[in-house]
Amino acid sequence: MCGGLGERLLLSAWAWRLLFVVLTVLSGGWAALVYVLWWWLLPLNMPGRRGSAFLGTLLALAAAALVAGGYLTRDQWTAPNGADLYTPLMALLTAVVFLYRQVAQRAGAMIVIALVLVGVALATVLAAQGALPRGTDDLMARSAGGVLVFIGLALILRDRVPLGAMFAAIITVALVGGLASVAYSARLTQQRSENVIEARFPIAESVTLLQMNLTALDTDVRVVAAGDDERSARLRFVGSLASEITQDYDEADLIATLTLTETRGEGIPPLRDIGRGTLTVEVPRSLGVAIAFRGANGNVTFDMAQANLERLDLDLENGSAVVTFPTYQPLSPSVAVRPGELIVRSGTLTLVAPPPIGGQFLISKATNQRPIFDDLIYALEDNLNEWLLTARQFESSPARIRYILTVPNAPVRLDTSAARN
């Protein structure tokens, strides 16, 4: 390229080479980018000739002006978040010029490679401006090796296999997607401890019922009665930085409502910030408690043996649930009209209800398997479309509870052994 310049312009080829070396050192390497762009854009024959060669010359001069002007004013090329924009924009310029060269030469497979490089460079510019969803930059950085894999495969296959670049793209996407899926899945199984959230909610003496609404994601949840008589609810969350626990507490007349929701920000969280968590909630013993729980993936334990449990509605997508009922007769009239509902869509459900608790559980045949229970304490009424599992001493029990059960993939286990020990 310097030889061609030496033939057409005043300076000799070696003078041009020396000039590029000096400018490259003084500019921290950016002048070398001008050399590459001119190498791709300037025609091998006379620069300035009308036609495609003339267009290449104009593009070469414009590219050099962008690189040089941007370098001199690079302190002003910053995104609102303070990120450097000059470097990713120069990467985009290089990719666009490379694409132009391949299109002009009708290079086939190289055009596909150039399109991929333009896409990567454009995504880098958007990431620097903060225009991409959260975590996308982390995903791009971890997938950078996939671009090299794609280029290598495309170069190997381009002259050997029809549509070789397309096959290389499919193989690379499958490889990167598979590795990303394995990495995220493995990380989701790891218990994290970087994020610790604790809170306490004092409850007024006038309150007689605590309504608690819990929503969890990839978190193991444990709800227990407090070990003291203090009228307050407490929570402790230990998990990943990707999770937050939003909290809302309100008192109206005789009812207090506590809502705890595990949330994540928009977009894909960085791999380093994801993982499993544990949420422990303590409820007071001295007032009634009604709980509505929704969980995505985790093991949940409701140890209500020492609590005044009025109602429990549970909906767990995946995991195991263990519910221990107290010897407590719910006082709310609505419990008899609308029993609580326990749903585990994929996983197991174990109920601990030792006498003197009298339980009555409605189980649909269409969505459940036959339950496992002690037939000395419970009797199973086999109706047309449902089973009704009822304690033999239900009518005389001091605490009678009613629930609707839905566990499609495993039989419900009713544990009554605690009273027999």
C-alpha distance (Angstrom), angle and dihedral (degrees) to the residues before:
residue distance angle dihedral
M1 . . .
C2 3.81 . .
G3 3.80 88.4 .
G4 3.79 90.6 57.5
L5 3.78 91.6 48.5
G6 3.78 90.0 49.6
E7 3.77 91.3 54.7
R8 3.80 95.2 50.9
L9 3.81 103.2 33.9
L10 3.78 137.9 49.2
L11 3.80 99.0 -98.9
S12 3.80 121.0 76.4
A13 3.80 122.5 -116.5
W14 3.82 92.0 -103.3
A15 3.78 90.6 49.7
W16 3.80 89.4 54.7
R17 3.81 90.8 48.0
L18 3.82 91.5 50.2
L19 3.81 90.5 46.8
F20 3.81 92.0 53.7
V21 3.82 91.9 47.5
V22 3.82 92.4 50.9
L23 3.81 93.2 45.3
T24 3.81 91.0 47.1
V25 3.81 91.1 54.3
L26 3.81 93.5 44.7
S27 3.83 94.0 46.7
G28 3.77 96.3 46.9
G29 3.81 91.2 -111.0
W30 3.80 101.2 -46.4
A31 3.82 94.3 112.4
A32 3.80 87.3 63.1
L33 3.82 86.8 64.3
V34 3.82 89.4 58.3
Y35 3.81 88.5 52.0
V36 3.82 91.4 52.9
L37 3.81 93.4 46.4
W38 3.81 92.0 49.0
W39 3.78 89.9 47.3
W40 3.79 89.0 56.9
L41 3.81 98.3 39.6
L42 3.80 109.1 34.5
P43 3.81 114.1 86.7
L44 3.77 119.5 -117.6
N45 3.79 88.9 -128.3
M46 3.79 127.7 53.5
P47 3.84 113.7 -28.0
G48 3.77 113.7 -132.2
R49 3.81 96.8 33.6
R50 3.81 115.1 142.3
G51 3.82 116.8 -99.2
S52 3.78 129.4 32.9
A53 3.80 91.5 -18.4
F54 3.79 90.1 56.0
L55 3.82 90.4 50.3
G56 3.81 90.7 49.7
T57 3.78 90.2 52.1
L58 3.80 92.5 51.3
L59 3.82 91.1 48.0
A60 3.80 90.8 49.1
L61 3.80 91.8 52.8
A62 3.81 91.6 46.1
A63 3.83 91.7 49.2
A64 3.79 91.3 49.9
A65 3.80 90.4 49.7
L66 3.81 91.1 51.3
V67 3.80 93.2 49.2
A68 3.81 94.8 45.0
G69 3.81 95.8 40.4
G70 3.77 92.1 45.8
Y71 3.80 91.2 49.4
L72 3.79 92.5 52.1
T73 3.84 92.1 48.8
R74 3.83 98.1 31.4
D75 3.82 92.6 124.2
Q76 3.81 87.2 69.0
W77 3.82 93.7 49.9
T78 3.78 97.0 88.1
A79 3.78 132.3 126.4
P80 3.84 121.8 -123.0
N81 3.81 88.0 -99.2
G82 3.81 90.7 55.2
A83 3.81 96.3 -105.6
D84 3.81 119.7 145.3
L85 3.82 112.1 -102.2
Y86 3.80 99.7 177.1
T87 3.80 96.1 74.3
P88 3.84 97.5 48.1
L89 3.83 90.8 43.6
M90 3.80 90.8 53.1
A91 3.80 88.6 49.0
L92 3.81 88.6 53.2
L93 3.82 91.0 48.2
T94 3.81 90.6 51.3
A95 3.81 92.1 49.1
V96 3.83 92.2 48.8
V97 3.83 92.2 49.9
F98 3.81 90.2 47.7
L99 3.82 89.1 51.8
Y100 3.81 91.0 49.3
R101 3.81 90.3 52.5
Q102 3.83 93.2 50.2
V103 3.82 92.4 47.1
A104 3.81 90.9 48.7
Q105 3.79 90.2 51.2
R106 3.82 93.1 40.6
A107 3.78 88.6 -129.6
G108 3.82 96.9 173.0
A109 3.79 107.5 -159.2
M110 3.80 91.3 29.3
I111 3.81 89.1 61.3
V112 3.82 89.3 60.4
I113 3.81 90.2 49.4
A114 3.80 90.1 49.1
L115 3.81 91.8 50.2
V116 3.80 90.1 52.8
L117 3.80 90.9 50.0
V118 3.81 90.8 50.0
G119 3.81 90.0 50.7
V120 3.81 92.1 49.5
A121 3.81 92.1 47.5
L122 3.81 92.1 47.8
A123 3.81 90.9 50.0
T124 3.81 88.8 50.6
V125 3.82 90.7 54.1
L126 3.81 91.8 48.8
A127 3.81 91.0 47.1
A128 3.82 90.8 51.9
Q129 3.82 89.0 53.4
G130 3.80 91.7 48.6
A131 3.80 90.9 -118.5
L132 3.81 95.4 129.3
P133 3.82 125.7 80.8
R134 3.78 117.3 -87.4
G135 3.79 113.8 -79.2
T136 3.81 95.3 19.4
D137 3.80 91.6 109.7
D138 3.81 90.2 53.8
L139 3.81 90.4 49.3
M140 3.81 91.0 48.6
A141 3.79 92.4 50.4
R142 3.79 91.8 50.7
S143 3.82 91.1 47.5
A144 3.82 95.2 49.2
G145 3.79 91.2 101.4
G146 3.79 88.1 59.8
V147 3.83 89.9 65.6
L148 3.80 89.9 57.1
V149 3.79 90.2 47.2
F150 3.80 90.2 51.4
I151 3.82 93.5 49.1
G152 3.80 91.5 48.4
L153 3.80 93.7 48.6
A154 3.81 92.4 44.7
L155 3.80 91.6 52.4
I156 3.80 92.0 47.4
L157 3.80 95.8 46.4
R158 3.81 101.3 37.0
D159 3.83 96.0 89.3
R160 3.79 96.5 29.3
V161 3.80 106.6 47.5
P162 3.82 129.4 37.5
L163 3.80 109.4 -111.4
G164 3.79 87.5 9.3
A165 3.80 93.5 162.2
M166 3.80 90.5 54.1
F167 3.80 91.2 51.4
A168 3.80 89.4 47.6
A169 3.83 90.0 53.5
I170 3.82 92.4 49.8
I171 3.81 92.6 47.9
T172 3.81 92.0 47.5
V173 3.81 94.3 48.3
A174 3.81 91.0 49.0
L175 3.82 91.6 47.5
V176 3.82 95.9 46.6
G177 3.80 92.5 42.0
G178 3.78 92.2 49.9
L179 3.79 93.7 48.2
A180 3.82 91.5 46.7
S181 3.79 91.3 49.8
V182 3.80 92.0 50.1
A183 3.81 92.0 47.0
Y184 3.81 94.6 49.6
S185 3.81 93.0 43.0
A186 3.80 91.4 51.0
R187 3.79 91.6 47.6
L188 3.81 91.9 50.5
T189 3.81 90.1 60.2
Q190 3.81 93.4 55.2
Q191 3.78 119.5 94.9
R192 3.81 110.2 -127.3
S193 3.79 129.6 -159.7
E194 3.81 105.7 -177.7
N195 3.80 93.2 103.3
V196 3.81 118.8 57.5
I197 3.81 120.9 177.0
E198 3.80 123.7 180.0
A199 3.78 129.3 175.9
R200 3.81 140.5 165.5
F201 3.81 126.4 -154.5
P202 3.85 116.0 -162.7
I203 3.82 113.0 -149.4
A204 3.79 122.6 -145.0
E205 3.80 119.8 -115.8
S206 3.81 90.7 -119.2
V207 3.82 92.9 62.5
T208 3.81 115.6 99.6
L209 3.84 100.3 174.1
L210 3.79 132.9 42.4
Q211 3.81 112.9 -157.3
M212 3.80 108.0 -162.1
N213 3.82 123.1 -169.3
L214 3.82 115.1 -167.8
T215 3.81 128.3 -175.3
A216 3.81 120.6 -179.6
L217 3.80 135.1 177.2
D218 3.83 121.1 -168.7
T219 3.77 92.5 -10.1
D220 3.79 138.0 117.5
V221 3.80 109.2 -129.7
R222 3.79 129.5 -157.3
V223 3.81 122.9 -177.0
V224 3.80 117.1 -173.0
A225 3.77 140.4 162.2
A226 3.78 113.6 -95.7
G227 3.76 117.0 -100.5
D228 3.83 92.2 -126.8
D229 3.79 137.7 41.8
E230 3.80 95.9 -105.0
R231 3.80 113.6 135.5
S232 3.77 97.8 -128.1
A233 3.79 140.3 97.2
R234 3.79 120.4 -132.0
L235 3.78 134.6 -165.6
R236 3.78 133.8 -167.4
F237 3.79 121.5 -174.4
V238 3.80 123.7 -173.6
G239 3.78 116.5 -180.0
S240 3.79 148.9 96.2
L241 3.78 129.7 -29.5
A242 3.82 89.8 -115.1
S243 3.81 91.2 69.1
E244 3.77 129.0 73.6
I245 3.80 129.8 -178.7
T246 3.78 111.9 -138.3
Q247 3.80 111.6 -155.7
D248 3.77 131.6 -158.0
Y249 3.78 125.8 173.2
D250 3.78 126.2 -179.5
E251 3.81 136.6 167.2
A252 3.79 122.6 -154.3
D253 3.80 121.1 172.3
L254 3.82 107.1 -51.1
I255 3.81 97.2 -15.7
A256 3.81 129.8 81.3
T257 3.79 118.4 -163.8
L258 3.81 121.2 -156.0
T259 3.81 117.9 -174.6
L260 3.80 119.9 -171.2
T261 3.80 117.3 -179.9
E262 3.79 127.9 179.2
T263 3.80 109.0 -143.2
R264 3.77 139.7 175.2
G265 3.79 129.1 -154.5
E266 3.77 123.2 -104.8
G267 3.79 120.0 -80.3
I268 3.79 129.2 20.4
P269 3.81 114.1 -35.5
P270 3.82 115.4 -131.7
L271 3.78 112.5 -94.0
R272 3.80 91.5 -118.2
D273 3.84 90.4 57.7
I274 3.80 101.0 53.5
G275 3.80 131.1 84.9
R276 3.77 143.1 106.0
G277 3.76 125.9 -56.5
T278 3.80 140.8 -165.0
L279 3.79 125.2 -133.8
T280 3.80 121.1 -166.1
V281 3.79 119.7 -172.3
E282 3.80 124.4 -174.1
V283 3.80 118.7 -159.5
P284 3.82 125.5 -164.7
R285 3.79 120.2 -101.3
S286 3.77 97.3 -144.2
L287 3.81 101.4 70.2
G288 3.78 139.0 41.7
V289 3.79 118.6 -84.4
A290 3.81 128.3 -156.0
I291 3.81 116.9 -173.9
A292 3.80 132.3 -165.0
F293 3.80 112.5 -172.8
R294 3.80 132.9 -176.4
G295 3.80 120.8 -179.4
A296 3.79 134.1 178.5
N297 3.78 105.4 -164.0
G298 3.77 127.1 -9.1
N299 3.76 149.5 73.6
V300 3.79 115.1 -78.6
T301 3.79 129.8 -164.1
F302 3.79 124.7 -169.9
D303 3.79 105.7 -171.8
M304 3.79 99.1 -176.5
A305 3.81 97.1 155.7
Q306 3.84 91.5 118.2
A307 3.83 97.7 33.4
N308 3.80 133.9 88.9
L309 3.80 96.2 -118.1
E310 3.78 112.0 -169.9
R311 3.79 98.2 172.6
L312 3.79 140.4 -12.2
D313 3.81 123.7 -160.9
L314 3.79 111.5 -175.9
D315 3.82 129.2 -178.1
L316 3.82 114.9 175.9
E317 3.80 121.1 174.7
N318 3.80 98.6 -163.8
G319 3.79 132.1 0.4
S320 3.76 140.7 46.2
A321 3.78 128.1 -60.0
V322 3.80 128.8 -160.2
V323 3.81 118.7 -171.4
T324 3.81 122.3 -172.7
F325 3.80 113.2 -166.3
P326 3.82 123.6 -148.9
T327 3.77 127.5 -130.9
Y328 3.77 89.2 -105.9
Q329 3.78 130.2 124.6
P330 3.83 109.8 -137.2
L331 3.80 110.8 -122.8
S332 3.79 99.9 -160.1
P333 3.83 112.2 102.9
S334 3.81 89.6 -146.6
V335 3.82 91.3 68.6
A336 3.78 91.5 71.0
V337 3.81 91.8 46.7
R338 3.81 96.5 45.1
P339 3.79 114.7 21.3
G340 3.78 120.2 -153.0
E341 3.81 117.5 -92.4
L342 3.81 125.5 -137.2
I343 3.82 116.2 -165.4
V344 3.81 127.4 178.5
R345 3.79 106.4 174.4
S346 3.79 97.2 -172.5
G347 3.77 115.7 11.7
T348 3.79 141.2 32.5
L349 3.79 136.7 -53.9
T350 3.80 124.6 -155.4
L351 3.80 120.9 -173.9
V352 3.80 120.8 -162.1
A353 3.80 109.0 -159.6
P354 3.80 111.8 149.5
P355 3.81 119.5 -179.3
P356 2.98 135.6 -64.0
I357 3.82 79.2 53.4
G358 3.78 111.0 91.0
G359 3.78 111.3 -154.2
Q360 3.78 131.6 -169.5
F361 3.79 115.8 -170.2
L362 3.80 126.4 -174.5
I363 3.82 113.7 -151.4
S364 3.81 123.8 -176.6
K365 3.79 114.5 -136.7
A366 3.81 91.1 -148.2
T367 3.81 94.5 61.4
N368 3.80 104.5 25.4
Q369 3.76 145.0 54.4
R370 3.77 125.0 -124.9
P371 3.84 108.1 -75.3
I372 3.80 125.5 -117.8
F373 3.82 113.3 -125.9
D374 3.82 145.6 138.8
D375 3.80 106.1 -89.7
L376 3.81 90.7 -159.0
I377 3.79 89.8 67.7
Y378 3.82 102.5 25.7
A379 3.78 134.3 40.4
L380 3.81 125.9 -151.7
E381 3.78 116.6 -141.3
D382 3.79 108.5 -156.7
N383 3.81 108.8 -150.3
L384 3.79 128.5 173.7
N385 3.81 98.7 -89.4
E386 3.78 103.6 7.3
W387 3.76 148.3 33.5
L388 3.77 121.8 -126.2
L389 3.79 111.1 -156.5
T390 3.82 109.1 -163.9
A391 3.78 134.2 173.5
R392 3.80 110.3 -112.0
Q393 3.82 89.3 -131.5
F394 3.80 93.4 42.1
E395 3.81 97.4 127.7
S396 3.79 93.9 49.5
S397 3.80 96.8 41.6
P398 3.82 116.1 115.6
A399 3.81 90.0 -139.3
R400 3.80 119.4 41.2
I401 3.80 120.5 -175.3
R402 3.81 131.4 -178.9
Y403 3.79 127.2 -160.6
I404 3.80 139.7 167.6
L405 3.82 112.9 -134.9
T406 3.82 129.1 -155.1
V407 3.82 117.7 177.0
P408 3.83 110.2 146.5
N409 3.81 101.6 179.6
A410 3.80 104.5 43.9
P411 3.80 137.8 25.6
V412 3.78 116.6 -97.6
R413 3.78 111.0 -111.3
L414 3.82 117.2 -145.2
D415 3.79 111.1 -162.1
T416 3.82 115.2 -161.1
S417 3.80 97.1 155.6
A418 3.80 96.7 104.9
A419 3.80 92.0 78.1
R420 3.77 93.0 48.8
N421 3.80 95.0 58.0
